[in-house]
């Protein structure tokens, strides 16, 4: 297995890991975003609460969570490793750094946008995952709700009310979410095409299509997630 270890510790190997984990995380965002559309259903949050119970109790989802955490971990670790590797290769920066044609600020600062997104992810887990499971901030204030799961009924924290309360009572969280989604869009736009470039799929026939698909994803996914805090923030005014 030495060849595998050598490949994964090489620069190109790490870039392959970055690309693969990045595309895996994009697929997760699609699934997560589609599921969260239940927030907009006018049923008092019952559909979203049922979705939440399924996502937190299904054995299949529990297994997928392991891959998800591993995906995030490898993506972050590899990004930090590549950044340090690049700095070590050139410890002293250019006296004058001129951008190449087509190079944007976001493509040069993927690490910065990635760190902001990581902070957002931690905040997201505290506000929702930890709140739902442990009742950190709103325990006793958010009513429990009975959810019919077909063959049985469960009594759980009302995740719909948690989302609604966080976005309406902590307006700054909603603003931070929207701002983070803007950075996520920029991160996706560059990261998506970079992944395919790393895979060797760079050609004058295919690259424009890949860039276009990446730009569509970079707009639709962040817009979907940004619409949720904006919806609750505006309806709470």
N, C-alpha and C positions, 0 to 999 in steps of 0.2 A: 504493500500500500504506500510505499515511499513516493511513487509517482503522483499519487493523489495529494499527499502532504506537500510535495514540492509545488504542484500546480496551484493549490489553494493558498500557499504562502507567497506565490509570485505576484507581481503587479497585475498581470493579465488575469490570473486566477481570481484575485480579489475583485477585479472589475466584473468578472463573470458572476461572482457571488452577489455583488451589488445589483447587477442587472436582473438576475433571476429572483432575488428576494424583493426587489422593487416591483417587478411585474406581479409577483404573488400578492404583495400588499395592495396593489391597485385592484386586483380581483376581489380582495377582502373588502375594500372600500365600496365597490359596486354592490356586493351582497348586503353589507351593513346599511348602505344608503337606501336600497330598495326596501329592506325590512323596516327602516325608520319612517317610510312613507305612511305607515299606519298612524303616525302622530297626527296626520291631517284628516283622518277619518272622523266624521261627526258622530261619534258614538260614546262620548264621555271617556275615551281612552281605553275602552275594553279590548279592542283589537290590538293595540300597542302593548297592553299589559299581558295579553295572551301570548304575543310574540316574545315578550321579555321572559316569561316563565319558560317557554319552549327553549329559548336560547341559553337559559341558565340551568336547565335540568336535563336536556337531551344528552345521552352518552356520546353520540356522534359529535355534537358540538364541543363537548369536553375534550375529545381527542383532537379536534381541529384547533382548539385553543392552544394546545401544546405546540403545534406547527406555527400558529400565528405568533406566539411569544418568541419562538425560535427564529422566525422570519424577521421580526423587529430587532431581536438581539444581534443576529448576524449582520443585518443591514447597517445598524448603528456602529457596531464594532468594526466592520470592514471600512466604513466611511472614515472613522477616526484613524484607523491604521493607514489608509491611503493618504489622508491629510498629513499625518506625521511623516510618512515616507517621502512625500513631495517636499516637505519642509527640510527634511534631512538631506535630500538631494541638492537643494539650493537654500542653505541656511541664510544667505544674504540676498534680499530681494533686489529686483532691478532698480537702478537709480531712476529710470523713467520707464514706466510701463504703458505701452501703447496697445490698445485693444485691437485684435484682429477683426477683419470684416465678419459680421454675423455673430460676434461674441458679445453677449449681454452681461449686465451686472449680475443677473441671477445665475447665469451659467458659471460665472467666476466665484460666486458666493453660495454655492449649493450647501456648504457646511453651515453657514450662518442661518439660512432658511430652514435647514434640517434641525438645527438646535432649537429654533423657535417652535417648530412643529412638535419636537420632543417635549418641550415645556407644556405646550397645548395638550398633548396626549396625557401627560401626568395630571394636569388639571382636570381633564375629561374623566379620567379614572377615579379621581377623588370625588368629583361632583356627582357622578352617576353610579359607577360600579361599586365603589366603597359605600356610598350612601344607600344604595339598594340593598346591599348585603349586611351592612353594619349600622346604618342609621347614625352617621357621624354628626350631621348638623341639624337635621330635621326630625330626629327620632321623637315620636309622640305627637308631632305636628302634622305629619303626613298620614292620612288615614289608611288602614289596611283595606284590602279589597279581595273579594272572593272571585276566583277565576275558574270557570268550568273548562276542564281539559278533556271533555268527552266522557271518559269512564270514571273520573274523579274530580273533586273540587279542591283547590288549594287557596289558602289565605296568605297573601303576600303583601309587601309594601307596594303602594300604588306608584309604579314607575312613571306613569303619565303625569301624575301630580308632582313628582319630584322634578321632572324635566320642566314642567310649566312653572314651578316655584323658583327654580334656579334661574331660568331665563328672565322671569318677570321681576323678581325681587333683587337680583344681582345684575343690573343692567350692564355693568362693566364686563361681566362674563360674556354676555351676548356680543358686546363690541369686540372683545378679545377673540371670540370665536370667528366672527366675520373677518377680522384682520388676519387671523391665522389661515383662514381658507384662501385668502388672496395669495399668501405666501405658498400655500400648498399647491395652488394652481400653477404658479411659476415653477415650483419644484418639479411638478409632474410634467410640465411642458418640456423642460430640458431633460429630465431623467428618463422619460419614455423613449425619446429618440436616441439618447446616449446608450440605453440598454441594447437596442437593436444594432447600433454602431459597434458596440463591444462584441456582439454575436457575429460580426462580420457581414451583416445585412445592410451594407451601404452601397447603393447603386443609384445612378441617375434616374432609373425607371421606378425604383421602389421608395427611395428616401423621401421624395415629396409627399407620397401617400402616408408614410409613417409619421412624418412631421404633422400632417393634417389631422390624422387620427389622434396623435398626442395632444394637439391643440384643442380638439373637441373634448377629449377626456379632461384636459386641464381646465376647461370652462364648466362643463356639465357637473362633474363630481363636486368641486368646491361650491358651486352655486346651489346644488342640492342640499349640502350640509349647512351652508350659510342661511338657507331659507328657513330652517327650523328655529334658530334663535330669533330671527327677524319676525317670524310669524307670531311667536309667543310674546315677544317684546312689544310689537305693535298692537296685538289684540288686548294686551294688558293696560294700554294707555287709556 
